[in-house]
Amino acid sequence: MLLASSIFLITLIFVIWQPKGLQIGTTAVIGAIVAYIAGVVSYPDLFTVWDIVWDATLAFIGIIILSLVLDEIGFFEWGALKMAKFSKGSGVKMFIYSILLGAVVSALFANDGAALILTPILLAKMRILKLNVKTILAFLLAGGFIADSASLPFVFSNLTNIVTANYYNIGFSEYLSNMFLPFVVSVAMSIAVLYFFLRKDIPKTVDIDLLKPADSVLKSKELFYLAWGFLGLLLAGYFIGDHYNIPISVFALGGGIIFLLIATAYKTVEPVKIIKDAPWQVVWFSLGLYIVVYGLKNAGLTDYLTTVLHSLNTQSDVVAIVGTGFISAFLSAIMNNMPTIMVMDIALKDIGNDAMVYANIIGCNLGPKMTPFGSLATLLWLHTLAQKDVKISFWEYSKFGLMVTPPVLLVVLLTLV
């Protein structure tokens, strides 16, 4: 356990520190190689990890490709401009609408897609509107939070959802029916809590006349309208795939590639650029860190968690669900939600409480917001902001996350009871 923990902690430190531009994926892969050489994980373990995460990994690649293509044709910028226009100059309405836009993007294009694509668009619009630094930061913090807190409704909304759904053979429709209410509650609570903590920095009025018309950002209106139909067909495909037990990555990756080819035919995107710009480091990070944390599992971490979870399961539904969710949240905050979901899934396997499985997902999706390194979406969000000269310190982010996350998490978990 000491060796496995040391490898994990050193890997995580380098992921956060990123000395001399060392990227997160490269660090995670190096950590995985060290874990293998040190004997913390074995050769068969590598295949076990891949068997758990392959569908989620391929689905993520497809969702990101689709998101990048839609971004290139102006789809998300159009949405941001429409959101601003609907506010009619009200700062509070714009704040709420921007959160709702983030929730929709997160639900349909995954939390990482929301953080990667929507963040720079919203930042650009805030600067055009000439909002002050505190106001811009308030909108950005709200957008960063909702990217994870709204990634609940669909299996493809978060990599953690896909991993758990595959591990427990949860169908697309079954997952949606159980998580739709927690999703609605999470969005509503996020809006209420975020507004409470950030209300002083939200202006009463905003000069939306400074923004250009929404349709002016579209590269091809025909392709834009086609995109709506394509997304509808893709969503229907997920339900059909659920009926025939087809892996979700078949539709996610297939859909991303097909729409890339369609957009290429319309001459609105450069396919080589899209593939090159995809966040491949996130893929390597996910695979590498999974292997590193599997070493913790081998060292006995899951055995300890199983004992604790068995104890919770003997208590009331409220204690079992809330306890599981907060354990997942705490572990996600300190060791990232990607490896946490795998370790917790394994620990919950023999308990047989479906509500605790869903509580685990909720904890792994919301809990990471308590620290900057809790989720891939937050790491991407911070990296994107840093490229735009917006710096948020570790303590500044953590202070905000620790205030906002627990009340939202508690209420969402209670919806499972």
Secondary structure in CASP SS format (residue, H / E / C, confidence):
PFRMAT SS
TARGET T0000
AUTHOR 0000-0000-0000
METHOD secondary structure of the structure
MODEL  1
M C 1.00
L H 1.00
L H 1.00
A H 1.00
S H 1.00
S H 1.00
I H 1.00
F H 1.00
L H 1.00
I H 1.00
T H 1.00
L H 1.00
I H 1.00
F H 1.00
V H 1.00
I H 1.00
W H 1.00
Q C 1.00
P H 1.00
K H 1.00
G H 1.00
L C 1.00
Q C 1.00
I H 1.00
G H 1.00
T H 1.00
T H 1.00
A H 1.00
V H 1.00
I H 1.00
G H 1.00
A H 1.00
I H 1.00
V H 1.00
A H 1.00
Y H 1.00
I H 1.00
A C 1.00
G C 1.00
V C 1.00
V C 1.00
S C 1.00
Y H 1.00
P H 1.00
D H 1.00
L H 1.00
F H 1.00
T H 1.00
V H 1.00
W H 1.00
D H 1.00
I H 1.00
V H 1.00
W H 1.00
D H 1.00
A H 1.00
T H 1.00
L H 1.00
A H 1.00
F H 1.00
I H 1.00
G H 1.00
I H 1.00
I H 1.00
I H 1.00
L H 1.00
S H 1.00
L H 1.00
V H 1.00
L H 1.00
D H 1.00
E H 1.00
I C 1.00
G C 1.00
F H 1.00
F H 1.00
E H 1.00
W H 1.00
G H 1.00
A H 1.00
L H 1.00
K H 1.00
M H 1.00
A H 1.00
K H 1.00
F H 1.00
S C 1.00
K C 1.00
G C 1.00
S E 1.00
G H 1.00
V H 1.00
K H 1.00
M H 1.00
F H 1.00
I H 1.00
Y H 1.00
S H 1.00
I H 1.00
L H 1.00
L H 1.00
G H 1.00
A H 1.00
V H 1.00
V H 1.00
S H 1.00
A H 1.00
L H 1.00
F H 1.00
A H 1.00
N H 1.00
D H 1.00
G H 1.00
A H 1.00
A H 1.00
L H 1.00
I H 1.00
L H 1.00
T H 1.00
P H 1.00
I H 1.00
L H 1.00
L H 1.00
A H 1.00
K H 1.00
M H 1.00
R H 1.00
I H 1.00
L C 1.00
K C 1.00
L C 1.00
N C 1.00
V H 1.00
K H 1.00
T H 1.00
I H 1.00
L H 1.00
A H 1.00
F H 1.00
L H 1.00
L H 1.00
A H 1.00
G H 1.00
G H 1.00
F H 1.00
I H 1.00
A H 1.00
D H 1.00
S H 1.00
A C 1.00
S C 1.00
L C 1.00
P C 1.00
F C 1.00
V H 1.00
F H 1.00
S H 1.00
N C 1.00
L H 1.00
T H 1.00
N H 1.00
I H 1.00
V H 1.00
T H 1.00
A H 1.00
N H 1.00
Y H 1.00
Y C 1.00
N C 1.00
I C 1.00
G C 1.00
F H 1.00
S H 1.00
E H 1.00
Y H 1.00
L H 1.00
S H 1.00
N H 1.00
M H 1.00
F H 1.00
L H 1.00
P H 1.00
F H 1.00
V H 1.00
V H 1.00
S H 1.00
V H 1.00
A H 1.00
M H 1.00
S H 1.00
I H 1.00
A H 1.00
V H 1.00
L H 1.00
Y H 1.00
F H 1.00
F H 1.00
L H 1.00
R H 1.00
K H 1.00
D H 1.00
I C 1.00
P C 1.00
K C 1.00
T E 1.00
V C 1.00
D C 1.00
I H 1.00
D H 1.00
L H 1.00
L C 1.00
K C 1.00
P C 1.00
A H 1.00
D H 1.00
S H 1.00
V H 1.00
L C 1.00
K C 1.00
S C 1.00
K H 1.00
E H 1.00
L H 1.00
F H 1.00
Y H 1.00
L H 1.00
A H 1.00
W H 1.00
G H 1.00
F H 1.00
L H 1.00
G H 1.00
L H 1.00
L H 1.00
L H 1.00
A H 1.00
G H 1.00
Y H 1.00
F H 1.00
I H 1.00
G H 1.00
D H 1.00
H H 1.00
Y C 1.00
N C 1.00
I C 1.00
P C 1.00
I H 1.00
S H 1.00
V H 1.00
F H 1.00
A H 1.00
L H 1.00
G H 1.00
G H 1.00
G H 1.00
I H 1.00
I H 1.00
F H 1.00
L H 1.00
L H 1.00
I H 1.00
A H 1.00
T H 1.00
A H 1.00
Y C 1.00
K C 1.00
T C 1.00
V C 1.00
E C 1.00
P H 1.00
V H 1.00
K H 1.00
I H 1.00
I H 1.00
K H 1.00
D H 1.00
A C 1.00
P C 1.00
W H 1.00
Q H 1.00
V H 1.00
V H 1.00
W H 1.00
F H 1.00
S H 1.00
L H 1.00
G H 1.00
L H 1.00
Y H 1.00
I H 1.00
V H 1.00
V H 1.00
Y H 1.00
G H 1.00
L H 1.00
K H 1.00
N H 1.00
A C 1.00
G C 1.00
L H 1.00
T H 1.00
D H 1.00
Y H 1.00
L H 1.00
T H 1.00
T H 1.00
V H 1.00
L H 1.00
H H 1.00
S H 1.00
L H 1.00
N H 1.00
T C 1.00
Q C 1.00
S C 1.00
D H 1.00
V H 1.00
V H 1.00
A H 1.00
I H 1.00
V H 1.00
G H 1.00
T H 1.00
G H 1.00
F H 1.00
I H 1.00
S H 1.00
A H 1.00
F H 1.00
L H 1.00
S H 1.00
A H 1.00
I H 1.00
M H 1.00
N C 1.00
N H 1.00
M H 1.00
P H 1.00
T H 1.00
I H 1.00
M H 1.00
V H 1.00
M H 1.00
D H 1.00
I H 1.00
A H 1.00
L H 1.00
K C 1.00
D C 1.00
I C 1.00
G C 1.00
N C 1.00
D H 1.00
A H 1.00
M H 1.00
V H 1.00
Y H 1.00
A H 1.00
N H 1.00
I H 1.00
I H 1.00
G H 1.00
C H 1.00
N H 1.00
L H 1.00
G H 1.00
P H 1.00
K H 1.00
M H 1.00
T C 1.00
P C 1.00
F C 1.00
G C 1.00
S C 1.00
L H 1.00
A H 1.00
T H 1.00
L H 1.00
L H 1.00
W H 1.00
L H 1.00
H H 1.00
T H 1.00
L H 1.00
A H 1.00
Q H 1.00
K C 1.00
D C 1.00
V C 1.00
K C 1.00
I C 1.00
S C 1.00
F H 1.00
W H 1.00
E H 1.00
Y H 1.00
S H 1.00
K H 1.00
F H 1.00
G H 1.00
L H 1.00
M H 1.00
V H 1.00
T H 1.00
P H 1.00
P H 1.00
V H 1.00
L H 1.00
L H 1.00
V H 1.00
V H 1.00
L H 1.00
L H 1.00
T C 1.00
L C 1.00
V C 1.00
END
